[in-house]
Amino acid sequence: MPEIALDEETIDRLDRLRVDEESYDEIVSELINIYETEERTLFRGGSP
């Protein structure tokens, strides 16, 4: 798996999203899933 460097501001924002000591991997995966779902919804919503 690739390694990604995050700046301190991003880490602070992720820390505020953490629930029950979730890992950063879990938070990022959840955020990606949310964005992908929103993208599909917007794509389908714009179709005739």
C-alpha contacts under 8 A as a table, 3 or more apart, distances in Angstrom:
res1	aa1	res2	aa2	distance
6	L	10	T	6.13
6	L	11	I	6.52
7	D	10	T	5.48
7	D	11	I	6.46
8	E	11	I	5.06
8	E	12	D	6.15
9	E	12	D	5.07
9	E	13	R	6.28
10	T	13	R	5.08
10	T	14	L	6.19
11	I	14	L	5.04
11	I	15	D	6.05
12	D	15	D	5.03
12	D	16	R	6.41
13	R	16	R	5.22
13	R	17	L	6.65
14	L	17	L	5.10
14	L	18	R	6.40
14	L	24	Y	7.15
14	L	27	I	7.35
15	D	18	R	5.21
17	L	27	I	7.48
18	R	21	E	6.03
18	R	22	E	5.54
18	R	23	S	7.67
18	R	24	Y	7.98
18	R	27	I	6.96
19	V	22	E	5.67
22	E	26	E	6.21
22	E	27	I	6.75
23	S	26	E	5.22
23	S	27	I	6.46
24	Y	27	I	5.07
24	Y	28	V	6.05
25	D	28	V	5.23
25	D	29	S	6.02
26	E	29	S	5.16
26	E	30	E	6.12
27	I	30	E	5.13
27	I	31	L	6.20
28	V	31	L	5.04
28	V	32	I	6.14
29	S	32	I	5.11
29	S	33	N	6.20
30	E	33	N	5.09
30	E	34	I	6.25
31	L	34	I	5.06
31	L	35	Y	6.26
32	I	35	Y	5.16
32	I	36	E	6.11
33	N	36	E	5.11
33	N	37	T	6.09
34	I	37	T	5.14
34	I	38	E	6.17
35	Y	38	E	5.08
35	Y	39	E	6.08
36	E	39	E	5.04
36	E	40	R	6.28
37	T	40	R	5.19
37	T	41	T	6.16
38	E	41	T	4.98
38	E	42	L	6.09
39	E	42	L	5.16
39	E	43	F	6.10
40	R	43	F	5.04
40	R	44	R	6.11
41	T	44	R	5.24
41	T	45	G	5.88
42	L	45	G	4.97
42	L	46	G	6.19
43	F	46	G	5.43
43	F	47	S	6.71
44	R	47	S	5.30
